[in-house]
Amino acid sequence: MRILGIESSSLVASVALVTDDILTAEYTVDFKKTHSQTLLPMLEEIMNMLGLEMDTVDAIAVAGGPGSFTGLRIGAATAKGLGLALDKPLIHVPTVDAMAWNMWGAAGLVCPIMDAKRRQVYTGLYRMENGIQVIKKQCAMDAGELAAELNGMGLPVIFLGDGVPVYRELFEESLTVPFKFAPAQMNRQRGACVAALGMLVMTETAGGYDGAYVVSSDEFTPDYLRKPQAEREREARISPQGAAARLAGDR
């Protein structure tokens, strides 16, 4: 079985091809270019290098959020377009779950953190000694509250993700449990992890893991976990006091 993985939830753009239990190819770029410029050329180069046609892919796994609203929309549009054109199913893979898959076999808690701005992170908690066990489902939460929760659990922690350089000092000052930060080759989103989790779902070898799921191209929608910043700012402007004042002015 051959699974294509697409990851575009952050600055990282990554596409990968997993064939059965082999990572056949992966192309990852972590640079300030829009994913609309990178994903399709990267995918085309991989297929050309391997001498494969796109219709040999059995399914398309895509990071389904959380993450950058723009990045997720571009990734979703790319995957949906390919799925419709090739008549292939999509696999919705939670972004944070796929990040945790980087640390397969690690002892203790694995804690991916994505910077969600305003002192918040997208995160989740996992045990990865044997497969993937979700301890805390992916969510948006305050970084300080996450540190307090980890202290309460009393277990060693490995952090990874683009939230590490932003909140590293906070964790270093707040944590009382042992902790480490993942090295460069394991600390960002990867298309290979998205594809590999997709493979588990398609081959029904995921054990008790049920975070990723198969869906049609028409039905796929990203999980943003919270509203876009522009919408939050608009709602803040339309506060009850502001709305009452406008109503009074309309009378």
Helices and strands as residue ranges (DSSP letters): E 2-7, E 12-19, E 22-30, H 35-50, G 54-56, E 59-63, H 69-86, E 90-93, H 95-101, E 109-115, E 120-127, E 133-142, H 143-153, E 157-160, H 164-174, E 179-181, G 184-186, H 191-203, E 213-215, H 229-237, H 240-250
